Amino acid sequence: MEVFSVMAFFTVALISGFLYYNVDFNTVHVGTYSGKPNFIIILADDIGWGDLGANWPLTKETPNLDKMAKEGMRFEDFHAAASTCSPSRASLLTGRLGLRNGVTHNFARSSVAGLPLNEITLAQVLKEANYSTAVIGKWHLGHHGYYHPNFRGFDYYFGIPYSNDMGCTDDPGFDIPPYLPCPRDSVMKSCKHNPCTTDVALPLLENQRIIEQPVNLSSLAERYVDKAIQFIQQARKSLHPFFLYIAPAHMHVPLQCNSRFANTSKRGPYGDSLRELDHVIGRILEAVNTDFHKNTLVWFAGDNGPWSEKCEFSGTAGPFVGAWQTNKGGSSTKRTTWEGGHRVPAIAYWPEKIPANSTSSSLLSTLDIFSTVISLANTSLPPNRRYDSLDITEVLLGQSDYGHKALFHPNSGAAGQFGDLKTIRLKQYKAFYLTGGAIACKGDKGPEEQHDPPLIFNLLNDTAERLPLDPVTPEYRAVLPQIKATLNNILLDIATDNISLADYSHDPAAILCCQPKHVVCRCENRT
C-alpha cells in the first residue's frame, strides 16, 4: 500500500483520463523572465504571539525573525482564521471562513476526504497564472485520493500529511503526556524492555510516495529547508514565477530538533525548537536574498496560538492572556476564541517594496494572504463565491492603514459547535456570545457559557481581556447594535453564498501505510 489505496486511485485516474505525474527537480524548462513576483508563505504551527522577540522582549530565540521584522513589516493585530489546524489552513488557502469552505475542524489519519474539491486553492489560481507551486511541510487538508496536495494545485509536495503527533516515531521528543516510540520489530520484542506503541508510524511523503515511515523528526526541519531551497533554485532556472508554501512542524508537539540546537535555550526544549525554526527562516531568507531581481514576497505567520495544555512545551501569547477566562478556569489560547487563540505573530518581507522597520496596527488576518497574493500576481479571484479576504497590497507597500472593520472568530474546539461564529471583533471591540476555556496545563477546562447580551471588551485598554464593559454604560449601549447588525449581516451573507460541506467520514483503509505486514507500517530507505 502506498500513500492511499493504489488500486482505487488508479481506477479513478483511468476512468477520468487524468493521471498526475510527479515533478522532477532535475528537469528544467527554461522560459522568459515574467517579472511577476514570487511568493513564499511560511505558516508556523502553534506559535505564540509572544514567541517573537520583535513582539515580546522576553523572547531571545528569534534573531532571524527579528531581523526579518526590522527589514520588513511587522503586524501587531494579525489573526489566524481559526484557532486550530485544518480550519486555519483551509481558510488561508481559500480566503474563506470554515462556514463557507466546509472545513470547521481537524481531519484525522483515517479521513477519507479533506478540503472540499469544489473549493479552489491559492495554488490552483497561481498555477493557472503560470506559477510553479510547491508545499513543503504539514498539509492536514486531506491526503486520500484527490484531496492530496498534488491535486490541489501543488506541483510538488514534501512533508507530513497531518500533525506530527498523529503517529509514532523512533525518537518522539517532548510532549505531555510523553509519546511512546514505535517498536523496531514487527512482533514487538523490543517493547518487552522499553515500552512502545502499536500506533501507526508517522509517514513522510514526497509527492504521492511514502519515502519514510516513521519519519525522523530530528532531521526534518533541515530536510524541509533543503527541499525549499532546491525548489526556489529550480524555479529560478525555469524563469517561472513561483509560489512556495512552507508549513513546518515547529512549534507543535512533540518537540524535536537537531542536536546542534539541543540545550541552547533557557526555555528548555521549546526554546531549542524555536531556535531551530528561526534558523530555518534564516536559511530561507538567505536563499531569497541571492535573487538580484529582489522580487520575492516572504510572509510569515502562525496557524493559531500556543497549545497551553502542553505546559512548558508550549509558547507564550505575550500580553494576550484572556484573564476573564483563565480566572474561571481553562486555557485561553489554542482552540479558543480569546486573543491568545487566534492573534498570531506575522511579518512580511520584500526588499525595496515593503518599507523597512515598519509596523502595521491594521486589523488583518491570514485570510488576507489569499486576495493579496492573487492581486500581486495580477490574476483574478475565482468567481461564483464570496470571500472573507481583503487585498491589503497598499498596506504592505506602506500606502494605507486599511484593514477589516470586523473579524469573526469561529468556534474551534473549546466551546460550542465547530465553525459557528459566536465571537466578533468590531474595530477595537470584541464581543463574546459564547465563552469557554480549552484544557489548561493542569488539566482544568473552563465552563461553556452563553452570553445574551454578549460580553464586550475594549481591546484598546484591555488587551488581557480581563474586564468586560458594563452593559449599562453608554459605550456598551452604543456598540451593541453595531455588533448585532454585523453578525446578522455575515450570517445572511454566508447563508446566500456558494458554500461547501466537508466529508468528515473515516475509513481505516485511508490510513497511510507503506508496509502493512509491520505492526506500525515501518519502512525505511525508500528514497
N, C-alpha and C positions, 0 to 999 in steps of 0.2 A: 504494500500500500504506500502511495506517495503522499502528496500534500492533501489530496482529497480522494474520494472514490474514483480510481483511474478509469474503470470501465464505464461508470456513469458519466464521467466528464467527456470521454471520447465519443460516447454515444450522442450526447447533446451536441458536441462540436461538429460531428459529421453530419448530423441531421440539419444543423443550422448552416452548414457550409462555412463555418468560421473556426479557425484554429489559431491560437496565439503562438507566435514564435518569439523566444526569448532574445533579449538584446545581447549582442556580443560586443564587449568593450573594445575588442581588438579591431573591429570593423568600423572605419571612419568614412562617412560620406561627406566630402568637402563641398561647401556651398559658398555663398557670398555673405559677408557680414551684414546682418539685418539692421543693426543699430537699435533693435528692441532691447529693453532692459532684461537682465536675468533676475531671478527671484530665488532666495533661499529662506525658507521658513523653518525655524527651529522651535519645536514645542517640547519644553521640558516637562517631566512628569512629577506631579505632587510637590512642586517647588513653592515655597512661601514668598510672599511679597517682601519679607524682611531678609530673605536669603541672598540678596544682592547688597554688596557694600555701598553701591550707589544709592540704594534706598534706605539702608539701615546701617549706621556707622559701626554697630557692634559686630557686623559680619566682616571677616577678614579673608575669606577664602576665594574671592572672585575678582582678582586683578584684571583678567582679560575682559570680563563682562563690564567691569567698572570703566576700563579704557574704552570699550565699545560705546558706553553711555557718554563718556567725555567727548568722543569724536562723532557722536550721533545725537539722537533724540531719545530721552527717557520719558516714559509715560507714567504719570502719578495716579491716574484714575482709570486704569485699564482693567477689563474684566473678561474672564472666561465666560463662554456662553452657557455653561452648566458647570456644576461642581463635582462631576465625576467623569470617568474616562471616555466611554464611547459617545455619549451625547455631546461632550465638548468638542471632540474631534470631528464628529459629523457636522456640527454647525460651522466649524472653521472651513471645512471643505465644500459646504453648500451655501453658506451665507444665510441659513435659515434655522430658526429655533426648532427644537425637537417636536413640538406640536405640528410643525409643518413637514419636516423631513422624516418623521416617524421614529427617530431614534431617541427614546426617552430614558433608557437605562442600559446597562452594560450587556454586551454579548458574552457568551460562555465558550469554552473549548468545544462543546458539543452542539453549538448553534448551527443550524442548517443554513441560516441566511445572515444578513447584515444590513448595511445601509441600503434601503430600497433601490432597486435597479432603475427606477424611473427618476431618481434624484441624480442631477448632473453635478459632477465634482469639478473643483477648480482645475484639476489636472486634465480633465476631458476638454474643458473650454480652451486651455492653453495648448493642448495637443492639436486641436483644430486650427490654432493660430501658428502652427509650425514650430512649437516648442518641443525640445527634448525634455522628458519628465522622469523623475525618479522619486521613490520614497525609501528612506533608509531608517529602520528602527521599528517602533511599535505601530501596528496598524489598528487592530481592535474594532474593525468595522465589517467583519465577516471574512472568513478565509476559505469557505467551501464553495467550489464551483465558480460561478461568475461574480461572486462577492469578493474574490481575491483582488488585490490592488492592480494586478496586471490587466484586469478587465474593467478597471475604474479610471482609466486614463494614464496610468503609470507605465512607461516603457520598461522600467527596471525596478525590482524590489529586492531588498536585502534586509532581513530583520526577524524579529519575533512577532508572530501574528497577533499577539494579545499581550497582557501584562506579564511581567517577569516573575510573578508569584503564582502563575497558573500552570505549574508543572514542576517536577523535581529537577534538581541539578546535582552534580557531584560535590560542589562546594557552595552550599546555598547562601552563605553570607549571613547578614544580620537582619533579624526580624523578631517580632513579638506576636505570638509565641514563636520559638525557634522552628525553622522549617527543616525537616529531616532530609538527608541526602537520598539520591537514587541508589538502589542496590547495584553492585558491579556485575553480578552474575544473574542468569535468568531463573535460577532456583532459589535465590536469596540466601545462599550460605553465608555471604558476607554480613548479613544482618543479624546473625546469631550473637556476634560480639559487639557490633556497633549498630544501634537502631537505625533503620532506614524506612522508606515508604514504598508502597506499591502504586503511588500516584504516577500517571503517565508523565514521562520526561518532557521538559520544555524544549521545543524544536527551534532551530534556526533555519530560515528559508533563504534561498536565492532564487528569485522568481518563483516558479511553482515546485521547486525541488527542495526537499529537506536535505540539508547538507551536514547537519549535526544534530544529534538528539541523544543526550541532553546538551544544551549549549554551554559553553564555558563562559560564565558571566564575568570572570576577572579580566578577560581579554576582549570583551565585547565592545566596549567603548572605543578602543583603539581600532578594532576592525571596522566599526561603523565609520569613523573619520577617514580611514584609509579608502574605503569604498566611496565616500562622499567626494574626496579629493580626486579620485580616479574618474568619477562621473563628470566633475567640473572640467577636468583637463580634456577629456574626450569630447565633451560638448563644445568646448572652445575650438578644438581642432576641426570639428564638423562645421563651425561657424553658425550653428543653430543657436538661438537663444535657449536658455534652459530654466526649468522650474525644479528645484530640489527641496523636498520636504523631509526634514530630519526630525525624528521623534525618538530621542534617546530613552533608555530605561531609567536613567537618573531623573528624579530622586525617589523613585518608587522602591519600596522594599520588595525583596531582600536587598539590602545594600551590599554591593560587592564592587571592588575596584582593583586595579592593578597594584602590585606590591609596592611600586615606586611612590604611591600616594598613601599607603597604609601608615597610620600613626604620625601623620604630618600636621594634624589639626587638633587644637584644644577642644574642639566639639566632638571628638571621637569619630566613630565610623561615618556619621552623617557629614561631618566636616571634611573627612577624607574623600568621600564620594563627591561632595560639592567641588572640591579642588579638581578632581578628575573631570567633572563636567566642564568646569571653567577652562581646563587645559584643552579639551575638545573644541570649545568655542574659539580659543586662541588659534588652534591649527586651521580651522575653517577660515577665520579672518585672514590669516597669512596667505592661504590659497587665493582668497578673493582679491587681496591687495597686489597680487602679481599681475593682474589684468590691467594693462595700460589704458584700456577704454574706460575704466572706472564706472562700469555700467551694471553693477550688481547691487540690488537691494537685499540686505540681510535683516530679517525681522525675527527677534527672539521674544518668546512669551511662555507662560505656563499654562497647562491644561486645566488646572484647578489649584486650590490652596493645599496646604500641608495636611498630611494624614495624622492627626494628633493622637489617634488611638495607638500609634506605634511609639509613643513616648519619646525617648532620646534618639530614636531613629526617624524622627520627623522634623520638618523645618519650622520656621517661625513666620508668623503672619505680621510681625512687627507691631505697629500700634493698633491693628485691627483685631481686637481681642473678643469682640462680641460679648461684652461684660454682662448685658442683660440675660443672655442665655447661660453663660457659664455660672452665674450666680444661682441659677435654677437647676443646674446640672447638665452634664454632657459637654461635648465639644462644639465649638462654633467655627470649625474650619471645613475641610473636605466633606462633601455630601450635604452641607447645609447651605442656606441662603443668606447667612451672615457674611459680612465683608471678607472675613478670613477664608471663606469657602470659595469665593469667586474673584476677588480682587487679586490680580497676579502681576508679577514683575514683567515689564515689557520694554524693549529697546529696539529702535530702528536705526540702521547704519547704511549710509550711502554717500561715500565721499564726494564732495563738490555738489551734491544735490540737497541732502539734508543738512541744515545748519548744525555745525559742531557745538557740542556742550549746550544743547537746547533742552528745554523741558516743556512738556505739554500737560496741562491740567484739564484738558477736554475730557468729557465722559465718553469713553471709547470701549471697544470690545473686540475679541478675536473674530467675531462675525465680520468686522470691517475689513479684514485681510482679503476676503473674497472679492468684494466690489472694487477695492483699491487696486489690487493686482490686475484684475481684468481691465480696469481703466488705463493703468500704466502700460499694459500690453496692447492698448489700442484695439481691443476687441469688445464684444457685446455680452451683456448678461443673457443667459438662456431665457427664452420667452415663456409665456403661459404659466407663470408662477410669480409669487411675491417674495420679497426679501426683507430680512431684518438687518441687513448690512448697509453701511454707509461707505461711499467713496471719500476717503479722507486724504486724498493726494495733496490738497492745499495745506492740510495740517502738517504732513510730512515735510513739505517744502518750506515750511515756516511762513506761509502766506495767509494762514487763517487759524483761529482757535475754535472752529466749528466742531461740534460733536452731537451726540444724542441728547435730545431733551428728556427722553425716557429710555430706561433699560428694564428688561424683565428677566427675573432670575428664577428659572424653573426648579421645582422640587427635584432633588437629586438623591434621595435616599434617607434623609434624616427624618422627614415627616411628610405625610400626605401622599397623594397619587403621583407617581413619577411623571415629570414633564409639566404638570399643572403650574399655572402662573399665579402664585399667591404672594409674591414679593415684587414690589415695583419701586424702581428708582425714578424720581422725577426731579430733575435739577439737583439741588442739594438734599432733597428729602427722600427718605426711604420708608416705605410702608409695608408692614407685615400683616397679612390676613391670616397667616399660619406661622407658628414657630415650632421649633423642635431642635434638640441637640443630637449630634451624632455621638457614637460611642467615644468616650474620652479615655485618656491614658489609664486611669484607674478602673475603667470598666463601666462607669456610670453613663447613662443615656438620658438626655433631657426629655421631659414630657412633651407630647404633642399638644399644642393649644391653638384653638381657633380664636380669632380676634375680630369682632364686629361691634363697633368701629375698629379699624386697624390700629396697631401700634405705628406711630410715625416718629422717626428720628431725624434730626437736622445734623447731617454729617459734617457741616462746616465747623460746628463747635462741639461735635460729639463723635469723633472717628471711632471711639471704642464702643459705640452703640450701647451706652450704659443707661441713659435715662430718656425714655420716650417723652414726646411733648404731651402736656396736659390737654385732654380733649376740650376743656372749657376755654382755652386761650384763643385769642384772635388769630394767632399764627396757625394753629391746628385747624380751626374752622375755615380759614382762607384756603388752605392747601387741600383739604379733604375732597371737595367737589372736583378739583382738577385730577386728583388721583383716581377717583371713581370713573370719571369720564375717560381717562387714559386707559384704564384697564378694560372698560367696556369696548373701547374702540379697537384694541388689539385682538380681543376675543372675537369680535364681529369680523375683523379682517381675516383672521385665521379660519373662521367658520365658512367664509365665502372664497377661500383660496383653493388652489390645486394642491392638496396635501397628500402625503404618503403615509402608509402604515407599515411598520417593520414587522417581519415574521420572527417571533422570538421562540419558535419551537426548537426542540432538541432531538438529536439522534446520535447515539454512540458512534455510528459509522462516520460522523463528521469529525471526530477527534483525530488529530494529526498523528500518524504513527508510521515510521519507516521500517519497523521490524516487529510485526505483530507476534512473532514467536517469543520475543523477550517480554518479560513481565511488565517493564516500563517502556517498551519500544526503543531500546537502546540500539543505536547505530553510530559509528564514528568513521572519520576519514573518508567521507563520501564526496569530497570536492574533486 
